[in-house]
């Protein structure tokens, strides 16, 4: 299951992570987020034990981090490596595209 992160845990869970991290910025009221949510959960399950991390951030409960990274539309997926954002996707994405990106970052 994708771990839920907050403004206060983002530094440790994402920026200080040794492995690449995919962050799903979402909100409960967002229709496309509800479509993407199960895909993100499948990715988290498929990648258990692999050198990648998949987390989610509810933008309704956390304002600082989404604004810091310019999240204007949701769902927004940001890939981090070495504490830096390296790629960003907005909207519902295909699971195979996301997995391919994770594989590239972990490689």
N, C-alpha and C positions, 0 to 999 in steps of 0.2 A: 504494500500500500504506500502511496506517495505520502511523505511526511508533510504535515502542515507547519509552515514557518511563519514567524511574526516579525514585526519591525525589530523587536528586541533580540530575536534569535538568528536573524538574517546574517549578521556578521560571522558568527561561529559556524552556522550550518552551510552557508554558501560561499562567502568571501574567503574564509579560512580553510575551506575543504581542500583536501589533497587531490581529489578526483574531480573531473568535470561535473557540473551541476546543471540540470534543466529546471528552470523555475516557471511554473504555470501561474500567471496572475489571472484570477477569476473572481466572480461574485455569484452568490446563489440565485439572483434574479436574472442572470444573463443566459438567454436561450442557447447561443452557440457554446457557452461554457459548459452547459449541461450535456451537449453533444460531445465535446472534447474530453470532459471529465473521465468517462470510462476508458477512453483511449490512453489517457495519461496513467490511469490506474493499471491498465494492461502492461504498459511499458515498464512501470515500476516493478510489477510482478515478474515480467520477463527478464529484467536486468538485475534481479536480486543476486548478490554475490559477485557481480561484475564491477569493474572500477569506474562506475558512474553513479550519480545520485540524482533522484527525481523528487522535487518538492513542489508544494502548492502554497500560494499566498492569497488569502481572501482580501481583496482591495477595500471592502467595506469596513473591515476591522483594522486595517493597516494602511495608513495614508503616506507615511514618510518614504518608505522604500519605493512604491510604485511611482511617486512623483520624482524621486531622485533619478530613476531610470527612464523617465519620459513615457510611462505607460499611459496612453491616451484612450485606447480602445481595448476591449477585452473580448475573448481571451488573447493575451499576449504571452508568448513563450520566449524566454531569454535564456540562452546558453552561456554559462560562465566557465572559464578555465583559468586557473591561477588567480582567482579573485577578480577577474576582469570579464565584462560582457564581450563575447566574441561573435554572437549571432542573435538575431531576433526574428520571430515570425508572429504575425497577427492573424487571428481567425482560426477556424477549424483546420487542422492539418491531418494529412494521411499518416497512419501509424508507421508505415514503412519509411516514409521520408524522415520522420523523427528518429526512428531507430538508426537509420543510415547516418544521420548527423551525430548521434551519440557515439556510434562506432568510430566515426572520423575523429572525434574529440578524444576518445579513450585510446585510440591507436597511437 
